[in-house]
Amino acid sequence: MNTFIESNKGKHFTLSDRISIEAGIEKGWSFKKIADELGKSPSSVSREVRRHLIFSPHYYDDFFFYRAKHSHDTSLELRSSSRSGINLSPEELDQLNRLVSPLIKKGQPLSHIFLSHMEDIPCCQRTLYSYVDKQYLSVINLDLPRKVRYKKRKKKQLDTPVPGYRKNRTYRDLLDFLSGCF
């Protein structure tokens, strides 16, 4: 098996990849040949083309086109929209709010609420915390005693020590060194 294909596994198609796919289709190449050129699997190329076909009715015949720019823009928009906002309908969010908020206001921990009502909650526990944090529900972080009690963790920055050969060196030392080389 080609190791180049394995190293590209899970990578998104770039605009240049999509341009190569479009050119390969115009040349009449098979998905396998296009995939070999890109170092991707033939099923990935086939899936890419099927997802982004453009339908264009023309007199008595129907035509399907694959356009790289349109495909790339559509893919970026989908990737962006899927990572923003909430993944619930307004009705589902309202139902979740009516279930979770009264229990939190009674003092129950969110982890306990999630475990006892897991079949009624359409998201994971981490998402529930995010909904409370972003104020999508009628409760706020102050209603979660443990969340308020702990400080938010700070990311540690690693201090890289200056190597011994660089200590007490100046820019002037560098210029003197460079002038001696030429």
PyRosetta script that sets phi, psi and omega in degrees:
from pyrosetta import init, pose_from_sequence

init()
pose = pose_from_sequence("MNTFIESNKGKHFTLSDRISIEAGIEKGWSFKKIADELGKSPSSVSREVRRHLIFSPHYYDDFFFYRAKHSHDTSLELRSSSRSGINLSPEELDQLNRLVSPLIKKGQPLSHIFLSHMEDIPCCQRTLYSYVDKQYLSVINLDLPRKVRYKKRKKKQLDTPVPGYRKNRTYRDLLDFLSGCF")
pose.set_psi(1, 145.9)
pose.set_omega(1, -177.6)
pose.set_phi(2, -72.2)
pose.set_psi(2, 121.7)
pose.set_omega(2, -179.1)
pose.set_phi(3, -71.8)
pose.set_psi(3, -21.8)
pose.set_omega(3, 178.7)
pose.set_phi(4, -67.0)
pose.set_psi(4, -37.1)
pose.set_omega(4, 178.3)
pose.set_phi(5, -65.0)
pose.set_psi(5, -41.3)
pose.set_omega(5, -179.7)
pose.set_phi(6, -64.5)
pose.set_psi(6, -34.4)
pose.set_omega(6, -178.5)
pose.set_phi(7, -73.3)
pose.set_psi(7, -23.2)
pose.set_omega(7, 178.1)
pose.set_phi(8, -91.8)
pose.set_psi(8, 1.7)
pose.set_omega(8, -177.4)
pose.set_phi(9, -62.5)
pose.set_psi(9, 131.4)
pose.set_omega(9, 177.9)
pose.set_phi(10, 85.4)
pose.set_psi(10, 0.0)
pose.set_omega(10, 179.8)
pose.set_phi(11, -88.7)
pose.set_psi(11, 146.5)
pose.set_omega(11, 177.0)
pose.set_phi(12, -76.8)
pose.set_psi(12, 152.9)
pose.set_omega(12, 174.0)
pose.set_phi(13, -71.1)
pose.set_psi(13, 137.0)
pose.set_omega(13, 176.1)
pose.set_phi(14, -92.5)
pose.set_psi(14, 172.8)
pose.set_omega(14, 178.6)
pose.set_phi(15, -62.7)
pose.set_psi(15, -38.9)
pose.set_omega(15, 179.3)
pose.set_phi(16, -67.2)
pose.set_psi(16, -34.3)
pose.set_omega(16, 174.7)
pose.set_phi(17, -62.1)
pose.set_psi(17, -44.3)
pose.set_omega(17, -178.3)
pose.set_phi(18, -67.6)
pose.set_psi(18, -35.2)
pose.set_omega(18, 176.1)
pose.set_phi(19, -64.7)
pose.set_psi(19, -39.2)
pose.set_omega(19, 177.5)
pose.set_phi(20, -65.7)
pose.set_psi(20, -37.9)
pose.set_omega(20, 177.3)
pose.set_phi(21, -64.0)
pose.set_psi(21, -45.5)
pose.set_omega(21, 179.4)
pose.set_phi(22, -60.7)
pose.set_psi(22, -43.7)
pose.set_omega(22, 179.4)
pose.set_phi(23, -65.2)
pose.set_psi(23, -39.5)
pose.set_omega(23, 178.6)
pose.set_phi(24, -64.8)
pose.set_psi(24, -39.1)
pose.set_omega(24, 177.7)
pose.set_phi(25, -65.3)
pose.set_psi(25, -42.2)
pose.set_omega(25, 179.4)
pose.set_phi(26, -64.5)
pose.set_psi(26, -29.9)
pose.set_omega(26, 177.7)
pose.set_phi(27, -81.6)
pose.set_psi(27, -8.6)
pose.set_omega(27, 179.3)
pose.set_phi(28, 84.5)
pose.set_psi(28, 20.3)
pose.set_omega(28, -178.9)
pose.set_phi(29, -74.2)
pose.set_psi(29, 155.9)
pose.set_omega(29, 175.0)
pose.set_phi(30, -79.4)
pose.set_psi(30, 163.5)
pose.set_omega(30, 177.7)
pose.set_phi(31, -62.3)
pose.set_psi(31, -33.7)
pose.set_omega(31, 179.8)
pose.set_phi(32, -64.2)
pose.set_psi(32, -42.9)
pose.set_omega(32, -179.6)
pose.set_phi(33, -67.0)
pose.set_psi(33, -41.1)
pose.set_omega(33, 177.7)
pose.set_phi(34, -63.0)
pose.set_psi(34, -43.0)
pose.set_omega(34, -179.3)
pose.set_phi(35, -63.9)
pose.set_psi(35, -39.1)
pose.set_omega(35, 178.0)
pose.set_phi(36, -63.8)
pose.set_psi(36, -37.6)
pose.set_omega(36, 178.4)
pose.set_phi(37, -65.0)
pose.set_psi(37, -36.8)
pose.set_omega(37, -176.2)
pose.set_phi(38, -89.6)
pose.set_psi(38, -16.2)
pose.set_omega(38, -175.2)
pose.set_phi(39, 76.5)
pose.set_psi(39, 31.1)
pose.set_omega(39, 178.7)
pose.set_phi(40, -119.7)
pose.set_psi(40, 172.8)
pose.set_omega(40, 178.0)
pose.set_phi(41, -84.3)
pose.set_psi(41, 149.7)
pose.set_omega(41, 179.3)
pose.set_phi(42, -60.7)
pose.set_psi(42, -34.6)
pose.set_omega(42, 179.6)
pose.set_phi(43, -66.9)
pose.set_psi(43, -33.1)
pose.set_omega(43, 177.2)
pose.set_phi(44, -66.4)
pose.set_psi(44, -41.4)
pose.set_omega(44, 178.6)
pose.set_phi(45, -65.5)
pose.set_psi(45, -44.0)
pose.set_omega(45, 179.5)
pose.set_phi(46, -61.2)
pose.set_psi(46, -44.7)
pose.set_omega(46, 179.2)
pose.set_phi(47, -62.9)
pose.set_psi(47, -40.9)
pose.set_omega(47, 178.2)
pose.set_phi(48, -60.1)
pose.set_psi(48, -45.0)
pose.set_omega(48, -178.3)
pose.set_phi(49, -67.8)
pose.set_psi(49, -44.4)
pose.set_omega(49, -179.0)
pose.set_phi(50, -63.7)
pose.set_psi(50, -36.9)
pose.set_omega(50, -178.8)
pose.set_phi(51, -68.2)
pose.set_psi(51, -30.9)
pose.set_omega(51, -170.2)
pose.set_phi(52, -118.9)
pose.set_psi(52, 28.6)
pose.set_omega(52, 175.6)
pose.set_phi(53, -71.7)
pose.set_psi(53, 142.5)
pose.set_omega(53, 177.2)
pose.set_phi(54, -109.0)
pose.set_psi(54, 125.3)
pose.set_omega(54, -179.5)
pose.set_phi(55, -91.6)
pose.set_psi(55, 131.7)
pose.set_omega(55, 179.4)
pose.set_phi(56, -136.5)
pose.set_psi(56, 106.1)
pose.set_omega(56, 178.4)
pose.set_phi(57, -70.2)
pose.set_psi(57, 138.7)
pose.set_omega(57, -177.1)
pose.set_phi(58, -142.2)
pose.set_psi(58, 105.0)
pose.set_omega(58, -178.6)
pose.set_phi(59, 49.2)
pose.set_psi(59, -112.1)
pose.set_omega(59, -176.6)
pose.set_phi(60, -93.2)
pose.set_psi(60, -15.8)
pose.set_omega(60, -177.0)
pose.set_phi(61, -108.9)
pose.set_psi(61, 155.9)
pose.set_omega(61, 173.9)
pose.set_phi(62, -107.9)
pose.set_psi(62, 137.4)
pose.set_omega(62, 179.8)
pose.set_phi(63, -117.8)
pose.set_psi(63, 145.6)
pose.set_omega(63, 174.3)
pose.set_phi(64, -120.4)
pose.set_psi(64, 135.0)
pose.set_omega(64, -178.8)
pose.set_phi(65, -124.6)
pose.set_psi(65, 151.9)
pose.set_omega(65, 170.3)
pose.set_phi(66, -118.6)
pose.set_psi(66, 118.6)
pose.set_omega(66, 178.8)
pose.set_phi(67, -118.2)
pose.set_psi(67, 126.3)
pose.set_omega(67, -173.4)
pose.set_phi(68, -62.5)
pose.set_psi(68, -46.6)
pose.set_omega(68, -176.6)
pose.set_phi(69, -64.0)
pose.set_psi(69, -45.2)
pose.set_omega(69, 178.4)
pose.set_phi(70, -62.4)
pose.set_psi(70, -43.3)
pose.set_omega(70, 179.3)
pose.set_phi(71, -61.7)
pose.set_psi(71, -44.4)
pose.set_omega(71, -178.8)
pose.set_phi(72, -65.8)
pose.set_psi(72, -45.0)
pose.set_omega(72, 179.4)
pose.set_phi(73, -62.6)
pose.set_psi(73, -42.1)
pose.set_omega(73, 178.9)
pose.set_phi(74, -63.5)
pose.set_psi(74, -42.9)
pose.set_omega(74, -179.5)
pose.set_phi(75, -64.5)
pose.set_psi(75, -43.7)
pose.set_omega(75, 178.6)
pose.set_phi(76, -63.6)
pose.set_psi(76, -39.9)
pose.set_omega(76, 179.1)
pose.set_phi(77, -64.7)
pose.set_psi(77, -43.2)
pose.set_omega(77, 179.1)
pose.set_phi(78, -64.6)
pose.set_psi(78, -43.2)
pose.set_omega(78, 179.5)
pose.set_phi(79, -63.0)
pose.set_psi(79, -39.4)
pose.set_omega(79, -179.6)
pose.set_phi(80, -71.0)
pose.set_psi(80, -45.4)
pose.set_omega(80, -177.0)
pose.set_phi(81, -69.3)
pose.set_psi(81, -30.4)
pose.set_omega(81, -179.8)
pose.set_phi(82, -73.7)
pose.set_psi(82, -17.7)
pose.set_omega(82, -178.7)
pose.set_phi(83, -101.0)
pose.set_psi(83, 6.5)
pose.set_omega(83, -179.1)
pose.set_phi(84, -126.8)
pose.set_psi(84, 155.8)
pose.set_omega(84, 176.8)
pose.set_phi(85, 75.2)
pose.set_psi(85, -163.7)
pose.set_omega(85, -179.5)
pose.set_phi(86, -109.9)
pose.set_psi(86, 155.6)
pose.set_omega(86, -174.2)
pose.set_phi(87, -104.8)
pose.set_psi(87, 32.8)
pose.set_omega(87, -180.0)
pose.set_phi(88, -127.2)
pose.set_psi(88, 150.7)
pose.set_omega(88, 173.4)
pose.set_phi(89, -74.7)
pose.set_psi(89, 162.0)
pose.set_omega(89, 179.0)
pose.set_phi(90, -58.5)
pose.set_psi(90, -34.4)
pose.set_omega(90, 178.4)
pose.set_phi(91, -67.1)
pose.set_psi(91, -43.1)
pose.set_omega(91, 179.1)
pose.set_phi(92, -65.5)
pose.set_psi(92, -39.1)
pose.set_omega(92, 178.5)
pose.set_phi(93, -65.6)
pose.set_psi(93, -39.7)
pose.set_omega(93, 178.1)
pose.set_phi(94, -65.2)
pose.set_psi(94, -42.0)
pose.set_omega(94, 178.2)
pose.set_phi(95, -64.2)
pose.set_psi(95, -41.7)
pose.set_omega(95, 177.4)
pose.set_phi(96, -62.5)
pose.set_psi(96, -42.3)
pose.set_omega(96, 179.5)
pose.set_phi(97, -62.8)
pose.set_psi(97, -43.2)
pose.set_omega(97, 179.8)
pose.set_phi(98, -67.1)
pose.set_psi(98, -26.5)
pose.set_omega(98, 178.0)
pose.set_phi(99, -82.1)
pose.set_psi(99, -48.4)
pose.set_omega(99, -169.6)
pose.set_phi(100, -83.5)
pose.set_psi(100, -43.8)
pose.set_omega(100, -172.5)
pose.set_phi(101, -59.1)
pose.set_psi(101, -46.7)
pose.set_omega(101, 179.3)
pose.set_phi(102, -63.2)
pose.set_psi(102, -34.4)
pose.set_omega(102, -179.7)
pose.set_phi(103, -70.1)
pose.set_psi(103, -37.8)
pose.set_omega(103, 177.3)
pose.set_phi(104, -66.7)
pose.set_psi(104, -40.2)
pose.set_omega(104, -179.8)
pose.set_phi(105, -67.4)
pose.set_psi(105, -23.3)
pose.set_omega(105, 174.4)
pose.set_phi(106, -77.5)
pose.set_psi(106, -10.2)
pose.set_omega(106, 177.0)
pose.set_phi(107, 104.4)
pose.set_psi(107, 6.0)
pose.set_omega(107, 179.6)
pose.set_phi(108, -75.5)
pose.set_psi(108, 140.0)
pose.set_omega(108, 177.0)
pose.set_phi(109, -70.6)
pose.set_psi(109, 150.2)
pose.set_omega(109, -177.8)
pose.set_phi(110, -63.3)
pose.set_psi(110, -34.4)
pose.set_omega(110, 179.0)
pose.set_phi(111, -65.0)
pose.set_psi(111, -39.1)
pose.set_omega(111, 178.4)
pose.set_phi(112, -67.6)
pose.set_psi(112, -41.9)
pose.set_omega(112, 178.5)
pose.set_phi(113, -60.9)
pose.set_psi(113, -43.8)
pose.set_omega(113, -178.7)
pose.set_phi(114, -64.2)
pose.set_psi(114, -44.2)
pose.set_omega(114, -178.0)
pose.set_phi(115, -67.9)
pose.set_psi(115, -37.3)
pose.set_omega(115, -178.2)
pose.set_phi(116, -81.7)
pose.set_psi(116, -19.9)
pose.set_omega(116, -179.5)
pose.set_phi(117, -123.1)
pose.set_psi(117, 33.1)
pose.set_omega(117, -174.2)
pose.set_phi(118, -58.1)
pose.set_psi(118, -37.6)
pose.set_omega(118, -178.0)
pose.set_phi(119, -72.3)
pose.set_psi(119, -20.4)
pose.set_omega(119, -179.6)
pose.set_phi(120, -95.9)
pose.set_psi(120, -11.7)
pose.set_omega(120, -177.0)
pose.set_phi(121, -99.8)
pose.set_psi(121, 118.6)
pose.set_omega(121, -173.3)
pose.set_phi(122, -85.3)
pose.set_psi(122, 21.5)
pose.set_omega(122, -179.6)
pose.set_phi(123, -147.7)
pose.set_psi(123, 175.4)
pose.set_omega(123, 180.0)
pose.set_phi(124, -85.7)
pose.set_psi(124, 170.1)
pose.set_omega(124, -178.0)
pose.set_phi(125, -64.0)
pose.set_psi(125, -39.5)
pose.set_omega(125, 179.3)
pose.set_phi(126, -62.6)
pose.set_psi(126, -38.5)
pose.set_omega(126, 178.1)
pose.set_phi(127, -66.2)
pose.set_psi(127, -36.6)
pose.set_omega(127, 176.3)
pose.set_phi(128, -59.9)
pose.set_psi(128, -45.1)
pose.set_omega(128, 176.7)
pose.set_phi(129, -60.3)
pose.set_psi(129, -39.1)
pose.set_omega(129, 178.6)
pose.set_phi(130, -65.3)
pose.set_psi(130, -40.2)
pose.set_omega(130, 179.1)
pose.set_phi(131, -63.2)
pose.set_psi(131, -39.4)
pose.set_omega(131, 177.6)
pose.set_phi(132, -67.5)
pose.set_psi(132, -43.0)
pose.set_omega(132, -178.5)
pose.set_phi(133, -63.1)
pose.set_psi(133, -39.1)
pose.set_omega(133, -178.8)
pose.set_phi(134, -88.3)
pose.set_psi(134, 3.8)
pose.set_omega(134, 176.3)
pose.set_phi(135, 61.7)
pose.set_psi(135, 40.0)
pose.set_omega(135, 172.6)
pose.set_phi(136, -80.0)
pose.set_psi(136, -21.5)
pose.set_omega(136, 177.8)
pose.set_phi(137, -104.2)
pose.set_psi(137, 169.5)
pose.set_omega(137, -176.6)
pose.set_phi(138, -81.1)
pose.set_psi(138, 0.5)
pose.set_omega(138, 174.7)
pose.set_phi(139, -102.0)
pose.set_psi(139, 159.5)
pose.set_omega(139, -179.7)
pose.set_phi(140, -124.8)
pose.set_psi(140, 176.9)
pose.set_omega(140, -178.6)
pose.set_phi(141, -59.8)
pose.set_psi(141, -29.6)
pose.set_omega(141, 179.3)
pose.set_phi(142, -65.5)
pose.set_psi(142, -22.1)
pose.set_omega(142, 177.6)
pose.set_phi(143, -79.1)
pose.set_psi(143, -9.5)
pose.set_omega(143, 177.2)
pose.set_phi(144, -104.3)
pose.set_psi(144, 99.6)
pose.set_omega(144, -172.4)
pose.set_phi(145, -60.4)
pose.set_psi(145, -39.1)
pose.set_omega(145, -178.3)
pose.set_phi(146, -71.9)
pose.set_psi(146, -32.4)
pose.set_omega(146, 179.8)
pose.set_phi(147, -68.0)
pose.set_psi(147, -35.6)
pose.set_omega(147, -179.9)
pose.set_phi(148, -76.6)
pose.set_psi(148, -32.2)
pose.set_omega(148, -175.2)
pose.set_phi(149, -67.7)
pose.set_psi(149, -35.3)
pose.set_omega(149, -176.0)
pose.set_phi(150, -96.0)
pose.set_psi(150, 142.8)
pose.set_omega(150, 175.1)
pose.set_phi(151, -77.0)
pose.set_psi(151, 152.7)
pose.set_omega(151, 176.4)
pose.set_phi(152, -69.5)
pose.set_psi(152, 136.4)
pose.set_omega(152, -177.7)
pose.set_phi(153, -70.2)
pose.set_psi(153, 139.7)
pose.set_omega(153, 176.7)
pose.set_phi(154, -96.8)
pose.set_psi(154, 143.4)
pose.set_omega(154, 176.6)
pose.set_phi(155, -76.4)
pose.set_psi(155, 133.2)
pose.set_omega(155, -180.0)
pose.set_phi(156, -79.9)
pose.set_psi(156, 133.3)
pose.set_omega(156, 173.9)
pose.set_phi(157, -100.4)
pose.set_psi(157, 128.1)
pose.set_omega(157, -179.9)
pose.set_phi(158, -78.9)
pose.set_psi(158, 125.1)
pose.set_omega(158, 176.1)
pose.set_phi(159, -85.7)
pose.set_psi(159, 114.6)
pose.set_omega(159, 178.9)
pose.set_phi(160, -86.6)
pose.set_psi(160, 121.9)
pose.set_omega(160, -178.4)
pose.set_phi(161, -71.0)
pose.set_psi(161, 147.5)
pose.set_omega(161, 177.6)
pose.set_phi(162, -76.3)
pose.set_psi(162, 125.9)
pose.set_omega(162, 179.4)
pose.set_phi(163, -60.2)
pose.set_psi(163, 153.0)
pose.set_omega(163, -176.2)
pose.set_phi(164, -58.7)
pose.set_psi(164, -34.9)
pose.set_omega(164, -177.8)
pose.set_phi(165, -74.0)
pose.set_psi(165, -9.7)
pose.set_omega(165, 179.1)
pose.set_phi(166, -99.0)
pose.set_psi(166, -11.0)
pose.set_omega(166, -176.9)
pose.set_phi(167, -67.8)
pose.set_psi(167, 143.2)
pose.set_omega(167, 178.1)
pose.set_phi(168, 60.6)
pose.set_psi(168, 26.7)
pose.set_omega(168, 175.5)
pose.set_phi(169, -101.2)
pose.set_psi(169, 148.6)
pose.set_omega(169, 180.0)
pose.set_phi(170, -124.7)
pose.set_psi(170, 172.9)
pose.set_omega(170, 177.3)
pose.set_phi(171, -65.0)
pose.set_psi(171, -33.9)
pose.set_omega(171, 178.7)
pose.set_phi(172, -63.2)
pose.set_psi(172, -38.6)
pose.set_omega(172, 176.2)
pose.set_phi(173, -60.7)
pose.set_psi(173, -39.3)
pose.set_omega(173, 178.8)
pose.set_phi(174, -64.6)
pose.set_psi(174, -44.6)
pose.set_omega(174, 179.8)
pose.set_phi(175, -63.1)
pose.set_psi(175, -41.4)
pose.set_omega(175, 177.7)
pose.set_phi(176, -62.0)
pose.set_psi(176, -39.5)
pose.set_omega(176, 179.7)
pose.set_phi(177, -64.9)
pose.set_psi(177, -45.5)
pose.set_omega(177, -178.4)
pose.set_phi(178, -65.9)
pose.set_psi(178, -38.1)
pose.set_omega(178, 179.8)
pose.set_phi(179, -67.6)
pose.set_psi(179, -28.8)
pose.set_omega(179, 178.8)
pose.set_phi(180, -75.5)
pose.set_psi(180, -21.3)
pose.set_omega(180, -179.2)
pose.set_phi(181, -77.3)
pose.set_psi(181, -26.0)
pose.set_omega(181, -174.8)
pose.set_phi(182, -103.3)
pose.dump_pdb("model.pdb")
